[in-house]
Amino acid sequence: MLPMLKVQDDLQELYHRWSGQLAQGILPVSAHGSCRQYYRIVGSGGGVIGVFNPDRRENIAFLTLSAHFKRHCLPVPQIYISDLDRHIYLEQDLGDETLFSLITSIRKTEHFSSRLVDLYKRVLEILPHFQITAGRDLDYTVCYPRERFDEQSIRWDLNYFKYYFLKLAQVHFDEQALEADFARFVTFLLQADREYFLYRDFQSRNIMQFQDQLYFIDYQGGRRGALQYDVASVLLDAKADLPWPVRDELLEYYIQVTSKLVPLQREAFVRHYYGYALIRAMQAFGAYGLRGLYEGKSHFLRSIPYALGNLEVLLKRSPWLAQLPMLADTCRQLVESTSLRQLGQEAGPGLTVHIQSFSYKNGVPRDRTGHGGGFVFDCRALPNPWRFPGFAALTGKDAELVQFLEKDSAVQQFLGQTISLTDQAVDHHRKRGFTDLTVAFGCTGGQHRSVFCAERLAAHLRTIEGVHIDLQHRELERTI
């Protein structure tokens, strides 16, 4: 993986090649479990998202699929320019509002309202056009890592589940008996019609709302497969936590919409639907095990109780599991595990990050939470706007001063490092269930550099679910 500064330099050159302008700011964007690096780039040439992904074949798959979907007028991000040799590309900036963030926001006042049902119906009206309309003439040889969601692909997911969740969760099972059930499960899944485009990661965080339109991202793992997988992915999305009657309603709506494009036998479709819902759940458990149980990332740990709730219902709705006794037994052990339910609870209800800007001449601010944990970052090594004409009366919140600081490479390097350190602390605190973290930025007057950095960190952390921001500018507030 290239260092962040080298990636930013490469993206700066690519942005200049595309727009003819220099970027004024290149700031990292949280990518959750992805190995890809994302950056929000701002400049007079227009705002874009810069992406670095060291996997060349995955980049080729994403770029090719994007172009194909655009030809079919499907709402995916516009790709502006790419450089495969340096593993980077620029794509349309669709903002930060995902289907998941919309769910979270609406539920604060309306629980699960008809507005959300209508939103999901819009999603399910578009999905079949990826799977069927665009899937008909897609060149599947570009798909990565395989052309099909076939026996090998399913086996990878089953082993992911076994080694990264069952074993890490210390679930007891007869491995040979489980492998025999895996073989029978694979045979059952492969009986479904699998001649469509399978999006692979069709879930609420990969569906964006931008300017009142839905957009779809992160389909680079797509390949040929069954229709049931993607609709199960979005309806069983763990932390979206749709009520089961709503899921049932939406499944029927998807079948109705899709039946207008291809003939479906409802009974057979639903029977295989629960099979594909289970393999999708097993793949998700593997991710939660690797990223949560092994790497300790709280975002994934918090998904485990929701996923266990889904699994409990799937066991009741999958009578064919009686023919797979060891697989059924391991799933029951997971559902009945008190320790796994408690693992998700350890992350706590949320973390508040207290961000402050201040002037060193008035002293370092006191930790108001009483915990004594966090960071104090000294911004005085950065260029001082006070010394430049026209900036003295401005603050780090004013657009003209923001543009001045964003253009400076030392400022970008400083921000990248402070954001990286804070992200690490945030992840740790959420995993341990801590409720507060303090981050302070100091400069000479507490008006320019420290305010700018505090604002930028706050904007970054607001994109992370479950993190609450308490932002204060001590010296500015004294002047009000």
PAVOZA-243434 format. One line per 2 residues: number of its first residue (from 1); for each residue z, x, y of C-alpha. Coordinates in nm, 4 decimals, padded with zeros to 6 digits, m for minus. Layout:
REM PAVOZA-243434
NUM	Z X Y  ...
//
This chain:
REM PAVOZA-243434
1	00.0000 00.0000 00.0000  m00.0982 00.1413 00.3392
3	00.1722 00.1876 00.6063  00.1902 m00.0972 00.8567
5	00.0749 00.1180 01.1501  m00.2396 00.2316 00.9636
7	m00.3217 m00.1295 00.8787  m00.2711 m00.2321 01.2415
9	m00.4995 00.0492 01.3596  m00.7695 m00.0618 01.1154
11	m00.7345 m00.4235 01.2269  m00.7551 m00.3155 01.5913
13	m01.0863 m00.1407 01.5204  m01.2195 m00.4418 01.3247
15	m01.1149 m00.6788 01.6027  m01.2970 m00.4605 01.8570
17	m01.6051 m00.4484 01.6362  m01.6032 m00.8293 01.6115
19	m01.5130 m00.9286 01.9676  m01.6021 m00.6241 02.1762
21	m01.2458 m00.6352 02.3127  m00.9208 m00.4575 02.2304
23	m00.6454 m00.6681 02.0789  m00.3477 m00.7110 02.3087
25	m00.0996 m00.7799 02.0286  m00.0897 m00.7399 01.6499
27	00.2305 m00.8846 01.5029  00.3218 m00.9290 01.1345
29	00.3409 m01.2788 00.9911  00.5656 m01.3661 00.6968
31	00.3727 m01.3867 00.3682  00.6593 m01.5027 00.1408
33	00.5739 m01.3922 m00.2151  00.2291 m01.2495 m00.1452
35	00.1409 m00.8795 m00.1629  m00.1098 m00.9367 00.1151
37	m00.0158 m00.8404 00.4710  m00.0895 m01.0932 00.7470
39	m00.0973 m01.0278 01.1211  m00.1392 m01.2596 01.4169
41	m00.3803 m01.0887 01.6568  m00.4092 m01.1959 02.0201
43	m00.6582 m01.0734 02.2757  m00.9201 m01.1775 02.5276
45	m01.1713 m01.1984 02.2422  m00.9704 m01.4841 02.0921
47	m00.6746 m01.5238 01.8598  m00.7236 m01.4565 01.4881
49	m00.5321 m01.3745 01.1706  m00.5855 m01.0245 01.0325
51	m00.5388 m00.9739 00.6591  m00.4903 m00.6585 00.4539
53	m00.5116 m00.6885 00.0757  m00.5507 m00.3730 m00.1350
55	m00.7079 m00.5730 m00.4215  m01.0816 m00.5444 m00.3562
57	m01.1879 m00.7914 m00.6261  m00.9473 m01.0539 m00.4972
59	m01.0881 m01.0054 m00.1467  m01.4417 m01.0520 m00.2764
61	m01.3356 m01.3716 m00.4541  m01.1680 m01.5115 m00.1410
63	m01.4530 m01.4240 00.0942  m01.7190 m01.5584 m00.1437
65	m01.5297 m01.8809 m00.2115  m01.4699 m01.9284 00.1628
67	m01.8424 m01.9031 00.2357  m01.9226 m02.1415 m00.0513
69	m01.6708 m02.4019 00.0639  m01.7998 m02.3767 00.4212
71	m02.1505 m02.4552 00.2949  m02.0050 m02.7718 00.1429
73	m01.8379 m02.8561 00.4775  m01.4897 m02.8276 00.3314
75	m01.2021 m02.7511 00.5716  m01.1194 m02.3875 00.5028
77	m01.0572 m02.1086 00.7562  m01.3599 m01.9474 00.9189
79	m01.4048 m01.5834 00.8162  m01.5195 m01.3863 01.1205
81	m01.5686 m01.0350 00.9875  m01.4622 m00.8244 00.6888
83	m01.4467 m00.4585 00.5866  m01.4139 m00.4408 00.2093
85	m01.3866 m00.0619 00.2065  m01.0696 m00.0841 00.4168
87	m00.9507 m00.4035 00.2444  m00.9262 m00.6049 00.5666
89	m01.0794 m00.9130 00.7233  m01.0283 m01.1475 01.0184
91	m00.9994 m01.5210 00.9721  m00.9354 m01.8292 01.1821
93	m00.5800 m01.8710 01.3110  m00.4708 m02.2176 01.1969
95	m00.1220 m02.1968 01.3480  00.2035 m02.2342 01.1559
97	00.2225 m02.6057 01.0706  00.1920 m02.6605 00.6957
99	00.2195 m02.9749 00.4906  00.5614 m02.8493 00.3838
101	00.6829 m02.8027 00.7415  00.5568 m03.1525 00.8245
103	00.7500 m03.2940 00.5291  01.0637 m03.1137 00.6440
105	01.0245 m03.2331 01.0025  00.9489 m03.5985 00.9241
107	01.2293 m03.6229 00.6683  01.4887 m03.5365 00.9322
109	01.4497 m03.8863 01.0733  01.2500 m04.0904 00.8215
111	01.3375 m03.9513 00.4741  01.0074 m04.0080 00.2880
113	00.8016 m04.2427 00.5025  00.4638 m04.4104 00.4758
115	00.3368 m04.1437 00.7182  00.3881 m03.8794 00.4514
117	00.2308 m04.0943 00.1801  m00.0759 m04.1374 00.4001
119	m00.0844 m03.7624 00.4629  m00.0788 m03.6904 00.0895
121	m00.3533 m03.9456 00.0349  m00.5709 m03.7571 00.2842
123	m00.5029 m03.4391 00.0853  m00.5922 m03.6086 m00.2433
125	m00.9148 m03.7465 m00.0959  m01.0282 m03.3919 m00.0155
127	m00.9116 m03.2206 m00.3361  m01.1820 m03.3674 m00.5661
129	m01.4520 m03.2311 m00.3362  m01.3231 m02.8778 m00.3970
131	m01.3000 m02.9432 m00.7699  m01.6171 m03.1424 m00.8298
133	m01.8595 m03.1368 m00.5362  m01.8214 m02.7674 m00.4552
135	m01.7439 m02.6838 m00.8164  m02.0859 m02.7926 m00.9412
137	m02.2889 m02.5046 m00.7956  m02.0169 m02.2418 m00.7636
139	m02.0877 m01.8945 m00.9012  m01.7796 m01.8578 m01.1221
141	m01.8567 m01.4948 m01.2036  m01.6937 m01.4025 m00.8724
143	m01.3607 m01.5627 m00.9709  m01.0666 m01.3296 m01.0175
145	m00.8911 m01.2332 m01.2375  m01.0876 m01.4557 m01.4796
147	m01.3786 m01.6973 m01.4596  m01.1898 m01.9713 m01.6453
149	m00.8398 m02.1033 m01.6876  m00.8857 m02.0348 m02.0562
151	m00.6643 m01.9292 m02.3465  m00.6075 m01.5846 m02.1977
153	m00.5128 m01.7277 m01.8569  m00.2715 m01.9753 m02.0141
155	m00.1184 m01.7010 m02.2294  m00.0548 m01.4932 m01.9181
157	00.1378 m01.7834 m01.7630  00.3340 m01.8470 m02.0816
159	00.4378 m01.4824 m02.1029  00.5212 m01.4829 m01.7319
161	00.7560 m01.7747 m01.8043  00.9056 m01.6108 m02.1129
163	00.9642 m01.2604 m01.9799  01.0415 m01.3291 m01.6135
165	01.2415 m01.6495 m01.6463  01.3685 m01.7250 m01.9945
167	01.4835 m01.3701 m02.0634  01.6211 m01.3082 m01.7129
169	01.8047 m01.6417 m01.7291  01.9416 m01.5386 m02.0713
171	01.8077 m01.8451 m02.2506  01.8422 m01.8196 m02.6299
173	01.5311 m01.8789 m02.8405  01.3569 m01.7727 m03.1593
175	01.0682 m01.5686 m03.0211  00.8397 m01.6164 m03.3218
177	00.8979 m01.9924 m03.3224  00.8352 m02.0041 m02.9479
179	00.5088 m01.8100 m02.9890  00.3968 m02.0592 m03.2543
181	00.4689 m02.3448 m03.0120  00.2832 m02.1596 m02.7383
183	m00.0244 m02.1438 m02.9650  m00.0097 m02.5197 m03.0295
185	00.0447 m02.5882 m02.6595  m00.2620 m02.3804 m02.5686
187	m00.4724 m02.5765 m02.8189  m00.3543 m02.9045 m02.6644
189	m00.4372 m02.7934 m02.3078  m00.7825 m02.6682 m02.4034
191	m00.8770 m03.0141 m02.5339  m00.9060 m03.1407 m02.1733
193	m01.2360 m03.1381 m01.9839  m01.2331 m02.7990 m01.8053
195	m01.5661 m02.7874 m01.6216  m01.4354 m02.8125 m01.2646
197	m01.3079 m02.5802 m00.9950  m00.9357 m02.5164 m01.0415
199	m00.7835 m02.4209 m00.7051  m00.4822 m02.2662 m00.8841
201	m00.2241 m02.2634 m00.6003  m00.2738 m02.6089 m00.4526
203	00.0671 m02.6706 m00.2944  00.2199 m02.7827 00.0348
205	00.2513 m02.4358 00.1921  m00.1218 m02.3758 00.1404
207	m00.2242 m02.6912 00.3265  m00.2285 m02.6542 00.7047
209	m00.2507 m02.9094 00.9838  m00.4310 m02.7723 01.2874
211	m00.5541 m02.9842 01.5782  m00.4890 m03.3012 01.3732
213	m00.7093 m03.1819 01.0876  m00.6091 m03.0615 00.7413
215	m00.7165 m02.7139 00.6301  m00.6801 m02.5440 00.2937
217	m00.5981 m02.1774 00.2320  m00.5110 m01.9300 m00.0487
219	m00.7662 m02.0295 m00.3124  m00.8520 m01.6698 m00.4079
221	m00.7102 m01.7255 m00.7587  m00.9403 m02.0221 m00.8240
223	m01.1551 m02.0434 m01.1381  m01.3141 m02.3001 m01.3710
225	m01.0632 m02.5366 m01.5293  m00.9189 m02.8865 m01.5666
227	m00.8779 m03.1423 m01.2886  m00.5172 m03.2145 m01.3857
229	m00.3799 m02.8728 m01.2913  m00.4256 m02.8947 m00.9133
231	m00.3050 m03.2511 m00.8682  00.0025 m03.1630 m01.0767
233	00.0553 m02.8547 m00.8582  00.0720 m03.0498 m00.5338
235	00.2666 m03.3483 m00.6652  00.5250 m03.1366 m00.8504
237	00.5612 m02.8853 m00.5657  00.9307 m02.8070 m00.6177
239	01.0838 m02.8009 m00.2703  00.8549 m03.0727 m00.1360
241	01.0659 m03.2858 m00.3734  00.8566 m03.6027 m00.3638
243	01.0310 m03.9107 m00.5069  00.8927 m03.9851 m00.8521
245	00.7707 m04.3376 m00.7625  00.5706 m04.1773 m00.4793
247	00.4313 m03.9163 m00.7185  00.3244 m04.1913 m00.9561
249	00.1580 m04.3842 m00.6743  m00.0258 m04.0735 m00.5555
251	m00.1396 m03.9810 m00.9062  m00.2961 m04.3266 m00.9441
253	m00.4607 m04.2856 m00.6048  m00.6073 m03.9478 m00.7089
255	m00.7446 m04.0983 m01.0316  m00.9000 m04.3830 m00.8299
257	m01.0623 m04.1454 m00.5768  m01.1826 m03.8981 m00.8396
259	m01.3287 m04.1725 m01.0591  m01.5852 m04.2333 m00.7851
261	m01.7216 m03.8822 m00.8422  m01.6916 m03.8438 m01.2214
263	m01.6064 m04.0860 m01.5043  m01.2416 m04.0567 m01.6111
265	m01.0627 m04.2035 m01.9119  m00.7263 m04.2733 m01.7562
267	m00.5113 m04.2583 m02.0717  m00.6503 m03.9209 m02.1817
269	m00.6344 m03.7896 m01.8269  m00.2660 m03.8797 m01.7879
271	m00.1760 m03.7406 m02.1302  m00.3191 m03.4020 m02.0410
273	m00.1839 m03.4342 m01.6875  00.1729 m03.3900 m01.8107
275	00.0646 m03.0918 m02.0200  m00.0883 m02.9233 m01.7170
277	00.2140 m03.0235 m01.5094  00.4294 m02.8371 m01.7620
279	00.2187 m02.5191 m01.7670  00.2159 m02.5228 m01.3854
281	00.5946 m02.5619 m01.3866  00.6262 m02.2711 m01.6314
283	00.4087 m02.0523 m01.4095  00.6283 m02.1447 m01.1109
285	00.9446 m02.0616 m01.3060  00.7948 m01.7201 m01.3804
287	00.7466 m01.6637 m01.0057  01.1023 m01.7804 m00.9315
289	01.2322 m01.5421 m01.1972  01.0389 m01.2399 m01.0743
291	01.0880 m01.2976 m00.7019  01.4298 m01.4646 m00.7213
293	01.6289 m01.3586 m01.0285  01.4820 m01.0068 m01.0412
295	01.3979 m00.9205 m00.6788  01.6748 m01.1374 m00.5332
297	01.4630 m01.3231 m00.2765  01.6585 m01.6278 m00.1664
299	01.3498 m01.8374 m00.0830  01.2615 m01.8425 m00.4540
301	01.6187 m01.8904 m00.5764  01.6511 m02.2070 m00.3704
303	01.3493 m02.3575 m00.5463  01.5092 m02.3373 m00.8912
305	01.7242 m02.6564 m00.8754  01.4240 m02.8617 m00.7572
307	01.2069 m02.7168 m01.0340  01.4758 m02.7989 m01.2920
309	01.4775 m03.1595 m01.1682  01.1014 m03.1757 m01.2175
311	01.1310 m03.0249 m01.5641  01.3904 m03.2843 m01.6646
313	01.1470 m03.5676 m01.5902  00.8542 m03.3886 m01.7553
315	01.0553 m03.3631 m02.0786  01.1013 m03.7415 m02.0754
317	00.7340 m03.8099 m02.0037  00.5830 m03.5728 m02.2612
319	00.6364 m03.7240 m02.6088  00.3955 m03.4699 m02.7593
321	00.6642 m03.2037 m02.6941  00.8353 m03.3273 m03.0123
323	00.5665 m03.1300 m03.1956  00.6750 m02.8136 m03.0103
325	01.0469 m02.8012 m03.0973  01.1299 m02.4491 m02.9792
327	00.9505 m02.4937 m02.6451  01.1240 m02.8287 m02.5993
329	01.4612 m02.6706 m02.6817  01.4198 m02.3869 m02.4295
331	01.3244 m02.6398 m02.1621  01.6319 m02.8489 m02.2438
333	01.8511 m02.5405 m02.2148  01.7121 m02.4788 m01.8666
335	01.7676 m02.8375 m01.7565  02.1277 m02.8325 m01.8857
337	02.2156 m02.4903 m01.7413  02.4984 m02.5191 m01.4900
339	02.4629 m02.1534 m01.3896  02.0974 m02.1978 m01.2946
341	02.1834 m02.5033 m01.0861  02.4510 m02.2978 m00.9101
343	02.2117 m02.0060 m00.8543  02.0071 m02.2172 m00.6183
345	02.3176 m02.3341 m00.4387  02.4337 m01.9786 m00.3680
347	02.1689 m01.9439 m00.1013  02.3606 m02.1899 00.1170
349	02.2359 m02.4600 00.3540  02.0782 m02.2241 00.6024
351	02.1174 m01.9117 00.8092  02.1553 m01.8972 01.1859
353	02.0216 m01.5825 01.3485  02.1834 m01.5254 01.6886
355	01.9320 m01.3328 01.9014  02.0357 m01.1923 02.2387
357	01.8832 m00.9824 02.5131  02.1146 m00.7835 02.7411
359	02.1528 m00.5000 02.9920  02.3395 m00.1889 02.8791
361	02.4969 m00.1559 03.2234  02.6938 m00.4741 03.1467
363	02.7899 m00.3605 02.7975  02.6794 m00.4518 02.4471
365	02.7391 m00.8239 02.3846  03.0303 m00.9271 02.1660
367	02.9586 m01.0809 01.8266  03.0522 m01.4445 01.8899
369	03.0489 m01.5371 01.5180  03.3336 m01.3030 01.4268
371	03.1456 m01.1581 01.1286  03.0556 m00.8272 01.2926
373	02.7211 m00.8017 01.1112  02.3728 m00.7420 01.2434
375	02.1733 m00.5077 01.4636  02.1648 m00.3762 01.8175
377	01.8211 m00.2387 01.9084  01.7768 m00.0131 02.2100
379	01.4528 m00.0936 02.3964  01.4976 00.1731 02.6640
381	01.2568 00.4119 02.4892  00.9746 00.1636 02.5537
383	00.7626 00.1640 02.8727  00.9675 00.0189 03.1595
385	00.7716 m00.2559 03.3440  01.0030 m00.2102 03.6443
387	00.8105 00.1042 03.7317  00.4731 m00.0717 03.7454
389	00.3556 m00.2660 04.0533  00.3934 m00.6413 04.0359
391	00.6261 m00.6568 03.7359  00.9678 m00.6152 03.8969
393	01.0164 m00.9844 03.9717  00.8837 m01.1002 03.6327
395	01.0704 m01.1409 03.3037  00.9786 m01.0767 02.9404
397	00.8856 m01.4443 02.9114  00.6090 m01.4330 03.1762
399	00.2528 m01.4225 03.0429  00.1375 m01.1313 03.2603
401	00.4243 m00.9094 03.1491  00.3881 m01.0210 02.7865
403	00.0236 m00.9114 02.7884  00.1204 m00.5759 02.9397
405	00.3782 m00.5036 02.6687  00.1621 m00.6346 02.3826
407	m00.1082 m00.3805 02.4666  00.1260 m00.0842 02.4215
409	00.1204 00.0786 02.0747  00.4798 00.2033 02.1070
411	00.5957 m00.1529 02.1677  00.4000 m00.2779 01.8649
413	00.5463 m00.0045 01.6444  00.8988 m00.0809 01.7651
415	00.8545 m00.4548 01.7051  00.7091 m00.4007 01.3594
417	01.0057 m00.1879 01.2558  01.2713 m00.4179 01.4023
419	01.1094 m00.7246 01.2461  01.0941 m00.5494 00.9083
421	01.4636 m00.4559 00.9217  01.5628 m00.8052 01.0320
423	01.3541 m00.9656 00.7551  01.5367 m00.7538 00.4983
425	01.8762 m00.8594 00.6368  01.7724 m01.2260 00.6556
427	01.6639 m01.2249 00.2926  01.9926 m01.0615 00.1870
429	02.2088 m01.2999 00.3909  02.0331 m01.6093 00.2588
431	02.0645 m01.4886 m00.0997  02.4398 m01.4346 m00.0560
433	02.4900 m01.7630 00.1264  02.5916 m01.6011 00.4558
435	02.5627 m01.8329 00.7533  02.5205 m01.5983 01.0522
437	02.3357 m01.2826 01.1548  02.3345 m01.1286 01.5026
439	02.0443 m00.9298 01.6484  02.0642 m00.7938 02.0036
441	01.8021 m00.6154 02.2139  01.9196 m00.4083 02.5073
443	01.7351 m00.2423 02.7952  01.8193 m00.1174 03.1426
445	01.8221 m00.4488 03.3296  01.8114 m00.7036 03.0479
447	01.5109 m00.8669 03.2103  01.1884 m00.7229 03.0731
449	01.1718 m00.5299 02.7458  01.4779 m00.6779 02.5769
451	01.3763 m01.0332 02.6675  01.0232 m00.9777 02.5376
453	01.1457 m00.8361 02.2042  01.4047 m01.1107 02.1581
455	01.1384 m01.3771 02.2191  00.8991 m01.2132 01.9732
457	01.1608 m01.1863 01.6971  01.2625 m01.5490 01.7524
459	00.8990 m01.6631 01.7239  00.8620 m01.4694 01.3975
461	01.1825 m01.6047 01.2401  01.0979 m01.9644 01.3334
463	00.8186 m01.9477 01.0717  01.0755 m01.8955 00.7949
465	01.2073 m02.2150 00.6412  01.5852 m02.2551 00.6465
467	01.6422 m02.0065 00.9302  01.7864 m02.1459 01.2526
469	01.7549 m01.9599 01.5807  02.0179 m01.9271 01.8522
471	01.8388 m01.7420 02.1358  02.0201 m01.6276 02.4497
473	01.9142 m01.4007 02.7369  02.2474 m01.2914 02.8800
475	02.1347 m01.1393 03.2087  01.8721 m01.4051 03.2825
477	02.1246 m01.6818 03.2239  02.3675 m01.5152 03.4665
479	02.1083 m01.5472 03.7436  02.0490 m01.9192 03.6936
//
